[in-house]
Amino acid sequence: MSNYKTKISRQKAIQKLRNVVELAERWNNFGLKTFDIDRILLVGSLARNEEFVGDIDICVKTKRHEFDNLELLDAYLEWRLDVLGYAVPRSSYKLMDTFSCDPLRFIKNRDGRIEQLTWDQRNAISLTMQPQILIFDEGMPIFDDVEVALDMAKPISLSKAKNIIGNKDGPTYYSALGGFYLESYCRSLSVYPEHIRYIILDRDNSHQAYAKYLAIP
């Protein structure tokens, strides 16, 4: 996530979030059978309803249609240049990546305050007990206005947190690291509330390793 020295007001941030939702709708309404914006989840300081925020953190999930990249590529590149003004990528790697990257680029709209996170990051973020707000689902906005969603925000429940920790999509198991990277493992635990951290340590049987790390001068 970005660390801005200056912050913007909650109302300005809400307007930027509205723009994201409007652009997501617009993208899906292009009728392209490539990638759609499927879900948008708001996290971070705006989700916590802070009065001033550095950026707007969103987890975005796209949905891929069935299509042949090579068959569609030439027509798609022509369309994106004419409609979006996006130049043809110079590298072959970026060229084949345009289908999946363009929806994310479009809704960000060159706004440096929009911080896009991957969809698989959402569960680890939620363990901080910060609210997560689903504002876009199945290709459509959920609320008439995102401010309504902000007013309804609630942290995840402890039972859901336990399910996330116990599943494979939760934080990395200490045993999976093979005993290496203890410092990064322990440092990552610092973002969680104490009771959540305890559950993770209990799951990994790593209380002793964590205590040893804390004892290091």
Secondary structure, DSSP 8 states (H G I E B T S, - for coil): ----SS-EEHHHHHHHHHHHHHHHHHHHHT--SSEEEEEEEEESTTTTT-SEES-EEEEEEEEE-S--HHHHHHHHHHHIIIII-----SSHHHHHHHHHHHHHHHHHTT-TTEEEEEGGGHHHHHTTT---EEEEETTEESSSSHHHHHHT-----HHHHHHHHHSTTSS--GGGGTT--HHHHHHHHTTS-HHHHHHHHHHHT-HHHHHHHHH--
